[in-house]
Amino acid sequence: MAASGVANSETFKVTTPSDTEIHFTRLFDAPRHLVFEAMSKPEHIRRWWGNLGAGYSVPVCEVDLRVGGRWRFVNRHPKGDAEFYGVYREVNPPGRIVFTEIYAPFPDAESVVTATLTDENGKTRLNATSKYPSKQIRDMVLSTGMEKGAATSYDRLDEVSMGLLKKS
């Protein structure tokens, strides 16, 4: 599913490898250390995470990037705010990060996200798997339209990563 004409947009794919998982993959033009930086520093996260267009922003972006450290993002959108938070379980820059993710209105529906970044012909391949506590919760997440939002956010992540590359 391509969200726009942004480079590599067509490489974004979402699959469901099991009854409790959603898998995302996307190719980015920048080297993996810059994609990792864009994924892990608040000043960059605010520019791509949940940035779906006019009326969207991230007024709260807290990152304590270490094992046991907490993160919290609040996405402001035209219909209100959406808060997400979790704890980092594994941090191995620039290749792997594992963290929990909770959508605040559903605190008992914690997912575990495993993201890996690999070099691919001078570009970076992101593979991310979100594991949910049940098929019902996974299917509820899929029904929200999150696939389109993730595609747009990853397009923005590619733009932010490329901006970092141009500055280096």
Secondary structure, 3 states (H helix, E strand, C coil): CCCCCCCCHHHCEEECCCCCEEEEEEEECCCHHHHHHHHHCHHHHHHHCCCCCCCCEEEEEEECCCCCCEEEEEEEECCEEEEEEEEEEEEECCCEEEEEEEECCCCCCCEEEEEEEEEECCEEEEEEEEECCCHHHHHHHHCCCHHHHHHHHHHHHHHHHHHHHHHC
